[in-house]
């Protein structure tokens, strides 16, 4: 399964039609060809009342390749950062709680970009990557063209004592370390992709 966020709505690419049809609500479509898929994506992007679109094919790899070909690709990386108190670092940007992340620079790999973005956006240094987590995908429009952004997330650990400082030029207006009992309240105002990161890490008992 391959999940892509269109703001707070989702597109699911799957090779298991029966399972999704039995338990999900939304628009269901069987993949035919790339041209048809482009029209469907444009239609879905305008049809705000439908919250989920399920596209299925027996050849999931072929479907994923076709879907990606409908967008300009952008790669990004981010960090799920914990400290010695097992608190989690979150930022407040453009009206929502978020995790530090950003686009890869030229010649950067995902690890390098994730560490740099956390340092720049949060003002802390000497962060250690513990393990890779997952990739999330979301779309947006840039200069009138549809973009598909892949963000690769890493579990990180910070043992220092620098107070975090928000990078205001990146529209970050608040930042802090939060205990697990605070997280569910913050996640009432966040993005679907960020919820998936927290679900993956099994933090805050999200369902």
Backbone as JSON Lines, residues from 0, in Angstrom:
{"i":0,"aa":"X","n":[0.84,-1.2,0.0],"ca":[0.0,0.0,0.0],"c":[0.88,1.25,0.0]}
{"i":1,"aa":"X","n":[0.42,2.28,-0.68],"ca":[1.16,3.52,-0.85],"c":[0.18,4.65,-0.58]}
{"i":2,"aa":"X","n":[0.43,5.44,0.47],"ca":[-0.49,6.5,0.87],"c":[0.1,7.86,0.53]}
{"i":3,"aa":"X","n":[-0.73,8.71,-0.07],"ca":[-0.32,10.07,-0.42],"c":[-1.35,11.04,0.14]}
{"i":4,"aa":"X","n":[-0.88,12.09,0.8],"ca":[-1.78,13.09,1.36],"c":[-1.97,14.25,0.39]}
{"i":5,"aa":"X","n":[-3.25,14.6,0.17],"ca":[-3.64,15.81,-0.54],"c":[-4.2,16.74,0.54]}
{"i":6,"aa":"X","n":[-3.33,17.54,1.16],"ca":[-3.7,18.29,2.35],"c":[-4.18,17.3,3.42]}
{"i":7,"aa":"X","n":[-5.47,17.37,3.81],"ca":[-5.96,16.45,4.84],"c":[-6.75,15.29,4.25]}
{"i":8,"aa":"X","n":[-6.65,15.09,2.93],"ca":[-7.3,13.97,2.27],"c":[-6.23,12.99,1.79]}
{"i":9,"aa":"X","n":[-6.65,11.78,1.39],"ca":[-5.67,10.77,1.05],"c":[-5.99,10.08,-0.27]}
{"i":10,"aa":"X","n":[-4.9,9.66,-0.92],"ca":[-4.98,8.74,-2.05],"c":[-4.24,7.48,-1.64]}
{"i":11,"aa":"X","n":[-4.88,6.34,-1.8],"ca":[-4.29,5.06,-1.45],"c":[-4.1,4.25,-2.73]}
{"i":12,"aa":"X","n":[-2.86,3.84,-3.0],"ca":[-2.58,2.93,-4.1],"c":[-2.46,1.53,-3.51]}
{"i":13,"aa":"X","n":[-3.19,0.57,-4.07],"ca":[-3.24,-0.75,-3.46],"c":[-3.45,-1.84,-4.5]}
{"i":14,"aa":"X","n":[-3.03,-3.04,-4.16],"ca":[-3.32,-4.2,-5.0],"c":[-4.35,-5.11,-4.34]}
{"i":15,"aa":"X","n":[-4.95,-4.64,-3.24],"ca":[-5.94,-5.43,-2.52],"c":[-7.27,-4.68,-2.49]}
{"i":16,"aa":"X","n":[-8.02,-4.79,-3.58],"ca":[-9.28,-4.07,-3.69],"c":[-10.3,-4.55,-2.65]}
{"i":17,"aa":"X","n":[-10.46,-5.86,-2.51],"ca":[-11.51,-6.41,-1.65],"c":[-11.36,-5.95,-0.21]}
{"i":18,"aa":"X","n":[-10.14,-5.98,0.31],"ca":[-9.92,-5.6,1.7],"c":[-10.28,-4.14,1.94]}
{"i":19,"aa":"X","n":[-9.85,-3.26,1.05],"ca":[-10.14,-1.84,1.23],"c":[-11.61,-1.52,1.01]}
{"i":20,"aa":"X","n":[-12.22,-2.17,0.05],"ca":[-13.63,-1.9,-0.24],"c":[-14.52,-2.29,0.92]}
{"i":21,"aa":"X","n":[-14.15,-3.32,1.66],"ca":[-14.96,-3.8,2.77],"c":[-14.92,-2.88,3.98]}
{"i":22,"aa":"X","n":[-13.81,-2.18,4.17],"ca":[-13.63,-1.43,5.43],"c":[-13.45,0.07,5.24]}
{"i":23,"aa":"X","n":[-13.38,0.56,4.0],"ca":[-13.11,1.97,3.77],"c":[-14.25,2.65,3.03]}
{"i":24,"aa":"X","n":[-14.31,3.97,3.16],"ca":[-15.26,4.78,2.43],"c":[-14.48,5.73,1.52]}
{"i":25,"aa":"X","n":[-15.0,5.96,0.31],"ca":[-14.35,6.87,-0.6],"c":[-14.66,6.52,-2.04]}
{"i":26,"aa":"X","n":[-13.82,7.04,-2.94],"ca":[-13.94,6.79,-4.36],"c":[-12.97,5.7,-4.75]}
{"i":27,"aa":"X","n":[-13.45,4.68,-5.48],"ca":[-12.62,3.54,-5.88],"c":[-12.44,3.55,-7.4]}
{"i":28,"aa":"X","n":[-11.22,3.28,-7.83],"ca":[-10.9,3.35,-9.24],"c":[-9.9,2.25,-9.6]}
{"i":29,"aa":"X","n":[-10.15,1.56,-10.71],"ca":[-9.2,0.56,-11.21],"c":[-8.3,1.21,-12.24]}
{"i":30,"aa":"X","n":[-6.99,1.09,-12.02],"ca":[-6.02,1.73,-12.9],"c":[-6.13,1.21,-14.32]}
{"i":31,"aa":"X","n":[-6.15,2.15,-15.28],"ca":[-6.22,1.8,-16.69],"c":[-4.94,2.19,-17.4]}
{"i":32,"aa":"X","n":[-4.62,3.5,-17.42],"ca":[-3.4,3.98,-18.06],"c":[-3.03,5.34,-17.46]}
{"i":33,"aa":"X","n":[-1.86,5.85,-17.83],"ca":[-1.36,7.08,-17.23],"c":[-2.24,8.27,-17.58]}
{"i":34,"aa":"X","n":[-2.69,8.36,-18.81],"ca":[-3.51,9.49,-19.21],"c":[-4.79,9.56,-18.4]}
{"i":35,"aa":"X","n":[-5.42,8.43,-18.24],"ca":[-6.64,8.36,-17.43],"c":[-6.35,8.72,-15.98]}
{"i":36,"aa":"X","n":[-5.21,8.27,-15.49],"ca":[-4.82,8.55,-14.11],"c":[-4.61,10.04,-13.88]}
{"i":37,"aa":"X","n":[-3.98,10.72,-14.83],"ca":[-3.77,12.17,-14.7],"c":[-5.11,12.9,-14.57]}
{"i":38,"aa":"X","n":[-6.07,12.52,-15.38],"ca":[-7.38,13.15,-15.32],"c":[-8.05,12.88,-13.98]}
{"i":39,"aa":"X","n":[-7.91,11.66,-13.47],"ca":[-8.49,11.31,-12.18],"c":[-7.88,12.14,-11.06]}
{"i":40,"aa":"X","n":[-6.57,12.29,-11.06],"ca":[-5.89,13.06,-10.02],"c":[-6.35,14.52,-10.05]}
{"i":41,"aa":"X","n":[-6.46,15.08,-11.23],"ca":[-6.93,16.46,-11.35],"c":[-8.36,16.58,-10.87]}
{"i":42,"aa":"X","n":[-9.19,15.61,-11.2],"ca":[-10.58,15.59,-10.74],"c":[-10.65,15.51,-9.22]}
{"i":43,"aa":"X","n":[-9.87,14.62,-8.65],"ca":[-9.89,14.44,-7.19],"c":[-9.39,15.68,-6.46]}
{"i":44,"aa":"X","n":[-8.39,16.34,-7.02],"ca":[-7.84,17.52,-6.36],"c":[-8.87,18.64,-6.24]}
{"i":45,"aa":"X","n":[-9.86,18.63,-7.13],"ca":[-10.89,19.67,-7.11],"c":[-12.14,19.25,-6.34]}
{"i":46,"aa":"X","n":[-12.31,17.95,-6.14],"ca":[-13.54,17.44,-5.53],"c":[-13.34,17.27,-4.02]}
{"i":47,"aa":"X","n":[-13.48,18.36,-3.29],"ca":[-13.11,18.39,-1.88],"c":[-14.01,17.53,-0.99]}
{"i":48,"aa":"X","n":[-15.21,17.21,-1.43],"ca":[-16.13,16.45,-0.59],"c":[-15.7,15.0,-0.44]}
{"i":49,"aa":"X","n":[-14.93,14.47,-1.36],"ca":[-14.46,13.09,-1.26],"c":[-13.15,13.08,-0.5]}
{"i":50,"aa":"X","n":[-13.14,12.37,0.63],"ca":[-11.99,12.42,1.53],"c":[-10.91,11.42,1.16]}
{"i":51,"aa":"X","n":[-11.26,10.33,0.48],"ca":[-10.28,9.3,0.17],"c":[-10.52,8.75,-1.23]}
{"i":52,"aa":"X","n":[-9.43,8.55,-1.94],"ca":[-9.46,7.94,-3.27],"c":[-8.61,6.68,-3.23]}
{"i":53,"aa":"X","n":[-9.18,5.55,-3.64],"ca":[-8.47,4.28,-3.67],"c":[-8.25,3.87,-5.11]}
{"i":54,"aa":"X","n":[-7.0,3.73,-5.5],"ca":[-6.65,3.31,-6.85],"c":[-6.01,1.94,-6.75]}
{"i":55,"aa":"X","n":[-6.54,0.97,-7.48],"ca":[-6.0,-0.37,-7.33],"c":[-5.56,-0.95,-8.67]}
{"i":56,"aa":"X","n":[-4.57,-1.85,-8.57],"ca":[-4.03,-2.55,-9.73],"c":[-3.36,-3.82,-9.23]}
{"i":57,"aa":"X","n":[-3.4,-4.86,-10.05],"ca":[-2.69,-6.09,-9.69],"c":[-1.17,-5.89,-9.68]}
{"i":58,"aa":"X","n":[-0.7,-4.91,-10.46],"ca":[0.73,-4.61,-10.53],"c":[0.97,-3.3,-9.79]}
{"i":59,"aa":"X","n":[1.21,-3.4,-8.46],"ca":[1.33,-2.21,-7.63],"c":[2.56,-1.39,-8.0]}
{"i":60,"aa":"X","n":[3.66,-2.04,-8.36],"ca":[4.87,-1.3,-8.74],"c":[4.61,-0.44,-9.97]}
{"i":61,"aa":"X","n":[3.93,-1.0,-10.95],"ca":[3.59,-0.25,-12.17],"c":[2.69,0.92,-11.85]}
{"i":62,"aa":"X","n":[1.72,0.7,-10.97],"ca":[0.8,1.77,-10.56],"c":[1.56,2.89,-9.86]}
{"i":63,"aa":"X","n":[2.46,2.55,-8.96],"ca":[3.24,3.56,-8.24],"c":[4.07,4.39,-9.21]}
{"i":64,"aa":"X","n":[4.71,3.72,-10.16],"ca":[5.51,4.44,-11.15],"c":[4.64,5.39,-11.97]}
{"i":65,"aa":"X","n":[3.47,4.93,-12.37],"ca":[2.57,5.77,-13.15],"c":[2.1,6.97,-12.33]}
{"i":66,"aa":"X","n":[1.78,6.74,-11.07],"ca":[1.32,7.83,-10.2],"c":[2.42,8.88,-10.04]}
{"i":67,"aa":"X","n":[3.64,8.44,-9.77],"ca":[4.75,9.38,-9.58],"c":[5.02,10.19,-10.85]}
{"i":68,"aa":"X","n":[4.78,9.59,-12.01],"ca":[5.04,10.28,-13.27],"c":[4.09,11.46,-13.49]}
{"i":69,"aa":"X","n":[3.03,11.54,-12.72],"ca":[2.06,12.62,-12.85],"c":[2.47,13.87,-12.07]}
{"i":70,"aa":"X","n":[3.61,13.82,-11.38],"ca":[4.04,14.9,-10.51],"c":[5.52,15.24,-10.74]}
{"i":71,"aa":"X","n":[5.89,16.44,-10.32],"ca":[7.3,16.78,-10.19],"c":[7.78,16.27,-8.84]}
{"i":72,"aa":"X","n":[8.83,15.43,-8.8],"ca":[9.26,14.87,-7.52],"c":[10.14,15.83,-6.71]}
{"i":73,"aa":"X","n":[9.94,15.84,-5.41],"ca":[10.77,16.6,-4.47],"c":[11.09,15.68,-3.3]}
{"i":74,"aa":"X","n":[12.35,15.65,-2.89],"ca":[12.77,14.83,-1.75],"c":[13.06,15.71,-0.55]}
{"i":75,"aa":"X","n":[12.63,15.25,0.62],"ca":[12.86,15.96,1.87],"c":[13.18,14.95,2.96]}
{"i":76,"aa":"X","n":[13.63,15.47,4.09],"ca":[13.96,14.6,5.23],"c":[13.65,15.34,6.52]}
{"i":77,"aa":"X","n":[13.33,14.57,7.56],"ca":[12.98,15.19,8.83],"c":[13.32,14.3,10.01]}
{"i":78,"aa":"X","n":[13.15,14.87,11.2],"ca":[13.54,14.16,12.41],"c":[12.44,14.1,13.46]}
{"i":79,"aa":"X","n":[12.31,12.93,14.04],"ca":[11.49,12.7,15.22],"c":[12.48,12.66,16.37]}
{"i":80,"aa":"X","n":[12.62,13.79,17.1],"ca":[13.73,14.0,18.03],"c":[13.26,13.83,19.47]}
{"i":81,"aa":"X","n":[13.98,12.98,20.21],"ca":[13.74,12.79,21.64],"c":[14.95,13.25,22.43]}
{"i":82,"aa":"X","n":[14.72,13.67,23.69],"ca":[15.83,14.08,24.55],"c":[16.01,13.1,25.71]}
{"i":83,"aa":"X","n":[16.86,13.45,26.66],"ca":[17.17,12.55,27.78],"c":[15.97,12.31,28.69]}
{"i":84,"aa":"X","n":[14.98,13.18,28.63],"ca":[13.76,13.02,29.42],"c":[12.67,12.29,28.63]}
{"i":85,"aa":"X","n":[13.01,11.82,27.44],"ca":[12.07,11.17,26.53],"c":[10.95,12.11,26.1]}
{"i":86,"aa":"X","n":[11.26,13.4,26.08],"ca":[10.35,14.39,25.52],"c":[10.58,14.47,24.01]}
{"i":87,"aa":"X","n":[9.57,14.96,23.31],"ca":[9.62,15.02,21.85],"c":[9.62,16.47,21.4]}
{"i":88,"aa":"X","n":[10.47,16.76,20.43],"ca":[10.63,18.12,19.93],"c":[9.63,18.39,18.81]}
{"i":89,"aa":"X","n":[8.81,19.44,18.99],"ca":[7.83,19.81,17.97],"c":[7.92,21.3,17.7]}
{"i":90,"aa":"X","n":[7.57,21.69,16.47],"ca":[7.58,23.08,16.07],"c":[6.18,23.5,15.66]}
{"i":91,"aa":"X","n":[5.9,24.79,15.76],"ca":[4.62,25.34,15.32],"c":[4.87,26.22,14.12]}
{"i":92,"aa":"X","n":[4.36,25.79,12.96],"ca":[4.64,26.49,11.71],"c":[3.35,26.65,10.9]}
{"i":93,"aa":"X","n":[3.09,27.87,10.49],"ca":[1.93,28.18,9.64],"c":[0.64,27.63,10.21]}
{"i":94,"aa":"X","n":[0.49,27.79,11.52],"ca":[-0.78,27.46,12.16],"c":[-0.98,26.03,12.58]}
{"i":95,"aa":"X","n":[0.06,25.18,12.42],"ca":[-0.07,23.78,12.81],"c":[1.19,23.3,13.51]}
{"i":96,"aa":"X","n":[1.02,22.31,14.39],"ca":[2.16,21.66,15.01],"c":[2.78,20.68,14.02]}
{"i":97,"aa":"X","n":[4.1,20.65,14.02],"ca":[4.82,19.93,12.98],"c":[6.1,19.35,13.58]}
{"i":98,"aa":"X","n":[6.8,18.58,12.77],"ca":[8.14,18.09,13.1],"c":[9.14,18.75,12.15]}
{"i":99,"aa":"X","n":[10.37,18.97,12.6],"ca":[11.36,19.62,11.74],"c":[11.69,18.78,10.51]}
{"i":100,"aa":"X","n":[11.69,19.45,9.35],"ca":[11.94,18.75,8.09],"c":[12.23,19.77,7.01]}
{"i":101,"aa":"X","n":[12.77,19.32,5.9],"ca":[13.01,20.22,4.78],"c":[13.58,19.49,3.59]}
{"i":102,"aa":"X","n":[13.67,20.21,2.47],"ca":[14.14,19.63,1.22],"c":[15.64,19.34,1.27]}
{"i":103,"aa":"X","n":[16.03,18.34,0.49],"ca":[17.43,18.01,0.34],"c":[18.13,19.08,-0.49]}
{"i":104,"aa":"X","n":[19.32,19.47,-0.06],"ca":[20.18,20.32,-0.88],"c":[20.91,19.47,-1.91]}
{"i":105,"aa":"X","n":[21.51,20.12,-2.87],"ca":[22.27,19.41,-3.9],"c":[23.39,18.59,-3.26]}
{"i":106,"aa":"X","n":[23.51,17.34,-3.68],"ca":[24.55,16.4,-3.21],"c":[24.35,15.94,-1.77]}
{"i":107,"aa":"X","n":[23.22,16.24,-1.15],"ca":[22.92,15.73,0.18],"c":[22.19,14.4,0.09]}
{"i":108,"aa":"X","n":[22.42,13.52,1.08],"ca":[21.57,12.35,1.21],"c":[20.51,12.64,2.28]}
{"i":109,"aa":"X","n":[19.62,11.68,2.49],"ca":[18.51,11.91,3.41],"c":[19.0,12.15,4.85]}
{"i":110,"aa":"X","n":[19.99,11.38,5.29],"ca":[20.5,11.55,6.66],"c":[21.09,12.94,6.86]}
{"i":111,"aa":"X","n":[21.92,13.37,5.92],"ca":[22.54,14.68,6.03],"c":[21.5,15.79,6.06]}
{"i":112,"aa":"X","n":[20.5,15.67,5.2],"ca":[19.46,16.69,5.14],"c":[18.65,16.73,6.43]}
{"i":113,"aa":"X","n":[18.31,15.56,6.97],"ca":[17.51,15.51,8.19],"c":[18.26,16.17,9.36]}
{"i":114,"aa":"X","n":[19.53,15.87,9.51],"ca":[20.31,16.46,10.59],"c":[20.43,17.98,10.4]}
{"i":115,"aa":"X","n":[20.7,18.4,9.19],"ca":[20.84,19.83,8.93],"c":[19.53,20.57,9.2]}
{"i":116,"aa":"X","n":[18.43,20.01,8.75],"ca":[17.15,20.68,8.94],"c":[16.78,20.81,10.42]}
{"i":117,"aa":"X","n":[17.05,19.77,11.19],"ca":[16.76,19.86,12.63],"c":[17.62,20.94,13.27]}
{"i":118,"aa":"X","n":[18.9,20.98,12.92],"ca":[19.79,21.98,13.48],"c":[19.34,23.4,13.1]}
{"i":119,"aa":"X","n":[19.0,23.59,11.82],"ca":[18.64,24.92,11.35],"c":[17.29,25.37,11.91]}
{"i":120,"aa":"X","n":[16.31,24.49,11.9],"ca":[14.97,24.89,12.3],"c":[14.79,24.96,13.81]}
{"i":121,"aa":"X","n":[15.62,24.23,14.55],"ca":[15.43,24.13,16.0],"c":[16.58,24.7,16.82]}
{"i":122,"aa":"X","n":[17.71,25.03,16.2],"ca":[18.82,25.66,16.91],"c":[19.55,24.75,17.88]}
{"i":123,"aa":"X","n":[19.5,23.44,17.67],"ca":[20.26,22.51,18.51],"c":[21.25,21.75,17.65]}
{"i":124,"aa":"X","n":[22.3,21.23,18.27],"ca":[23.39,20.6,17.53],"c":[23.79,19.26,18.16]}
{"i":125,"aa":"X","n":[24.63,18.55,17.44],"ca":[25.12,17.25,17.91],"c":[23.98,16.26,18.16]}
{"i":126,"aa":"X","n":[23.09,16.21,17.21],"ca":[21.98,15.26,17.27],"c":[22.45,13.94,16.69]}
{"i":127,"aa":"X","n":[21.96,12.86,17.23],"ca":[22.35,11.53,16.76],"c":[21.15,10.83,16.12]}
{"i":128,"aa":"X","n":[21.38,10.26,14.95],"ca":[20.34,9.44,14.33],"c":[20.37,8.04,14.94]}
{"i":129,"aa":"X","n":[19.23,7.61,15.45],"ca":[19.11,6.29,16.05],"c":[18.74,5.22,15.03]}
{"i":130,"aa":"X","n":[17.78,5.55,14.18],"ca":[17.31,4.56,13.19],"c":[16.43,5.25,12.17]}
{"i":131,"aa":"X","n":[16.32,4.69,10.97],"ca":[15.34,5.2,10.01],"c":[13.93,4.8,10.44]}
{"i":132,"aa":"X","n":[12.97,5.62,10.09],"ca":[11.58,5.33,10.43],"c":[10.78,4.97,9.18]}
{"i":133,"aa":"X","n":[10.2,5.93,8.52],"ca":[9.33,5.67,7.38],"c":[9.4,6.84,6.42]}
{"i":134,"aa":"X","n":[8.82,6.67,5.26],"ca":[8.65,7.76,4.31],"c":[7.18,8.14,4.26]}
{"i":135,"aa":"X","n":[6.9,9.44,4.19],"ca":[5.54,9.93,3.98],"c":[5.52,10.71,2.67]}
{"i":136,"aa":"X","n":[4.32,10.85,2.1],"ca":[4.17,11.51,0.8],"c":[3.01,12.5,0.87]}
{"i":137,"aa":"X","n":[3.22,13.67,0.32],"ca":[2.11,14.6,0.18],"c":[2.31,15.45,-1.08]}
{"i":138,"aa":"X","n":[1.22,16.02,-1.54],"ca":[1.24,16.79,-2.77],"c":[0.93,18.25,-2.5]}
{"i":139,"aa":"X","n":[1.4,19.1,-3.39],"ca":[1.05,20.51,-3.39],"c":[1.32,21.05,-4.79]}
{"i":140,"aa":"X","n":[0.94,22.29,-5.02],"ca":[1.15,22.92,-6.32],"c":[2.22,23.99,-6.21]}
{"i":141,"aa":"X","n":[3.18,23.99,-7.14],"ca":[4.25,24.98,-7.17],"c":[4.37,25.51,-8.6]}
{"i":142,"aa":"X","n":[4.18,26.82,-8.73],"ca":[4.22,27.46,-10.05],"c":[3.23,26.8,-11.02]}
{"i":143,"aa":"X","n":[2.08,26.42,-10.47],"ca":[1.03,25.84,-11.29],"c":[1.22,24.37,-11.64]}
{"i":144,"aa":"X","n":[2.27,23.74,-11.1],"ca":[2.54,22.34,-11.43],"c":[2.38,21.47,-10.18]}
{"i":145,"aa":"X","n":[1.81,20.28,-10.33],"ca":[1.65,19.39,-9.17],"c":[2.99,18.79,-8.74]}
{"i":146,"aa":"X","n":[3.22,18.8,-7.44],"ca":[4.46,18.3,-6.85],"c":[4.14,17.15,-5.91]}
{"i":147,"aa":"X","n":[4.95,16.12,-5.95],"ca":[4.85,15.01,-5.0],"c":[6.11,15.02,-4.15]}
{"i":148,"aa":"X","n":[5.94,15.32,-2.87],"ca":[7.08,15.39,-1.97],"c":[7.18,14.12,-1.14]}
{"i":149,"aa":"X","n":[8.34,13.5,-1.19],"ca":[8.66,12.36,-0.33],"c":[9.51,12.86,0.83]}
{"i":150,"aa":"X","n":[9.06,12.59,2.05],"ca":[9.83,12.96,3.24],"c":[10.25,11.69,3.97]}
{"i":151,"aa":"X","n":[11.56,11.51,4.1],"ca":[12.09,10.35,4.82],"c":[12.39,10.79,6.25]}
{"i":152,"aa":"X","n":[11.84,10.02,7.2],"ca":[11.93,10.39,8.62],"c":[12.93,9.51,9.35]}
{"i":153,"aa":"X","n":[13.6,10.13,10.32],"ca":[14.57,9.42,11.16],"c":[14.23,9.63,12.63]}
{"i":154,"aa":"X","n":[14.43,8.57,13.41],"ca":[14.35,8.66,14.87],"c":[15.69,9.23,15.35]}
{"i":155,"aa":"X","n":[15.64,10.32,16.12],"ca":[16.86,11.01,16.55],"c":[16.89,11.17,18.06]}
{"i":156,"aa":"X","n":[18.12,11.33,18.57],"ca":[18.3,11.5,20.01],"c":[19.2,12.7,20.26]}
{"i":157,"aa":"X","n":[18.8,13.52,21.23],"ca":[19.58,14.7,21.57],"c":[19.91,14.66,23.06]}
{"i":158,"aa":"X","n":[21.2,14.65,23.37],"ca":[21.65,14.55,24.76],"c":[22.14,15.87,25.33]}
{"i":159,"aa":"X","n":[22.05,16.94,24.55],"ca":[22.55,18.23,24.99],"c":[21.55,19.01,25.82]}
{"i":160,"aa":"X","n":[21.91,20.28,26.11],"ca":[21.04,21.12,26.93],"c":[20.8,22.49,26.3]}
{"i":161,"aa":"X","n":[21.04,22.63,24.98],"ca":[20.75,23.89,24.32],"c":[19.25,24.12,24.3]}
{"i":162,"aa":"X","n":[18.77,25.29,24.65],"ca":[17.34,25.55,24.5],"c":[16.99,25.69,23.03]}
{"i":163,"aa":"X","n":[15.94,25.05,22.57],"ca":[15.59,25.16,21.14],"c":[15.17,26.57,20.78]}
{"i":164,"aa":"X","n":[15.57,26.99,19.59],"ca":[15.23,28.31,19.07],"c":[14.56,28.15,17.71]}
{"i":165,"aa":"X","n":[13.37,28.7,17.53],"ca":[12.67,28.53,16.25],"c":[13.33,29.35,15.14]}
{"i":166,"aa":"X","n":[13.41,28.77,13.97],"ca":[13.93,29.47,12.79],"c":[12.79,30.3,12.2]}
{"i":167,"aa":"X","n":[12.71,31.56,12.59],"ca":[11.56,32.39,12.25],"c":[11.47,32.65,10.75]}
{"i":168,"aa":"X","n":[12.62,32.66,10.04],"ca":[12.56,32.89,8.59],"c":[11.9,31.73,7.85]}
{"i":169,"aa":"X","n":[11.72,30.6,8.53],"ca":[10.98,29.46,7.97],"c":[9.56,29.4,8.53]}
{"i":170,"aa":"X","n":[9.09,30.54,9.03],"ca":[7.72,30.68,9.54],"c":[7.45,29.82,10.77]}
{"i":171,"aa":"X","n":[8.48,29.48,11.52],"ca":[8.31,28.74,12.78],"c":[8.15,29.77,13.9]}
{"i":172,"aa":"X","n":[7.01,29.74,14.57],"ca":[6.71,30.75,15.58],"c":[6.78,30.22,17.01]}
{"i":173,"aa":"X","n":[6.83,28.88,17.16],"ca":[6.93,28.3,18.5],"c":[7.65,26.97,18.39]}
{"i":174,"aa":"X","n":[8.23,26.55,19.5],"ca":[8.99,25.31,19.52],"c":[9.08,24.84,20.97]}
{"i":175,"aa":"X","n":[9.17,23.54,21.17],"ca":[9.31,23.06,22.54],"c":[9.48,21.56,22.63]}
{"i":176,"aa":"X","n":[9.93,21.13,23.81],"ca":[10.0,19.71,24.15],"c":[8.71,19.35,24.88]}
{"i":177,"aa":"X","n":[8.07,18.28,24.47],"ca":[6.77,17.93,25.04],"c":[6.77,16.49,25.53]}
{"i":178,"aa":"X","n":[6.16,16.3,26.71],"ca":[6.01,14.96,27.26],"c":[4.92,14.21,26.5]}
{"i":179,"aa":"X","n":[4.92,12.9,26.61],"ca":[3.98,12.08,25.86],"c":[2.52,12.41,26.18]}
{"i":180,"aa":"X","n":[2.25,12.83,27.41],"ca":[0.86,13.13,27.76],"c":[0.37,14.42,27.11]}
{"i":181,"aa":"X","n":[1.29,15.27,26.63],"ca":[0.91,16.51,25.95],"c":[0.68,16.29,24.46]}
{"i":182,"aa":"X","n":[1.27,15.24,23.91],"ca":[1.28,15.04,22.47],"c":[-0.12,14.92,21.86]}
{"i":183,"aa":"X","n":[-1.04,14.13,22.43],"ca":[-2.36,14.01,21.78],"c":[-3.06,15.34,21.56]}
{"i":184,"aa":"X","n":[-2.93,16.28,22.49],"ca":[-3.56,17.59,22.31],"c":[-2.94,18.33,21.14]}
{"i":185,"aa":"X","n":[-1.62,18.29,21.02],"ca":[-0.94,18.97,19.91],"c":[-1.34,18.35,18.57]}
{"i":186,"aa":"X","n":[-1.51,17.04,18.56],"ca":[-1.81,16.35,17.31],"c":[-3.24,16.54,16.84]}
{"i":187,"aa":"X","n":[-4.04,17.23,17.64],"ca":[-5.37,17.62,17.17],"c":[-5.26,18.71,16.11]}
{"i":188,"aa":"X","n":[-4.08,19.34,16.03],"ca":[-3.84,20.41,15.06],"c":[-2.52,20.16,14.34]}
{"i":189,"aa":"X","n":[-2.53,19.15,13.46],"ca":[-1.33,18.81,12.72],"c":[-1.72,18.25,11.36]}
{"i":190,"aa":"X","n":[-0.74,17.7,10.66],"ca":[-0.96,17.14,9.32],"c":[-1.09,15.61,9.4]}
{"i":191,"aa":"X","n":[-1.78,15.05,8.4],"ca":[-1.95,13.61,8.36],"c":[-0.63,12.86,8.33]}
{"i":192,"aa":"X","n":[0.35,13.38,7.59],"ca":[1.65,12.72,7.52],"c":[2.34,12.69,8.88]}
{"i":193,"aa":"X","n":[2.18,13.76,9.65],"ca":[2.79,13.8,10.99],"c":[2.11,12.79,11.91]}
{"i":194,"aa":"X","n":[0.8,12.66,11.79],"ca":[0.1,11.62,12.55],"c":[0.66,10.24,12.24]}
{"i":195,"aa":"X","n":[0.96,9.99,10.97],"ca":[1.5,8.69,10.58],"c":[2.88,8.45,11.2]}
{"i":196,"aa":"X","n":[3.68,9.49,11.32],"ca":[4.99,9.34,11.97],"c":[4.8,8.94,13.43]}
{"i":197,"aa":"X","n":[3.88,9.59,14.11],"ca":[3.63,9.25,15.52],"c":[3.03,7.86,15.66]}
{"i":198,"aa":"X","n":[2.15,7.48,14.74],"ca":[1.6,6.12,14.79],"c":[2.72,5.11,14.61]}
{"i":199,"aa":"X","n":[3.62,5.37,13.71],"ca":[4.71,4.44,13.45],"c":[5.6,4.26,14.68]}
{"i":200,"aa":"X","n":[5.79,5.33,15.42],"ca":[6.64,5.26,16.61],"c":[5.87,4.81,17.85]}
{"i":201,"aa":"X","n":[4.56,4.59,17.68],"ca":[3.7,4.11,18.77],"c":[3.7,5.08,19.96]}
{"i":202,"aa":"X","n":[3.77,6.36,19.65],"ca":[3.71,7.39,20.69],"c":[2.28,7.88,20.84]}
{"i":203,"aa":"X","n":[1.88,8.15,22.04],"ca":[0.6,8.79,22.38],"c":[-0.61,7.88,22.16]}
{"i":204,"aa":"X","n":[-0.36,6.58,21.95],"ca":[-1.45,5.62,21.82],"c":[-2.47,6.05,20.77]}
{"i":205,"aa":"X","n":[-1.97,6.48,19.62],"ca":[-2.87,6.92,18.56],"c":[-3.51,5.72,17.9]}
{"i":206,"aa":"X","n":[-4.75,5.9,17.45],"ca":[-5.45,4.83,16.75],"c":[-5.79,5.27,15.35]}
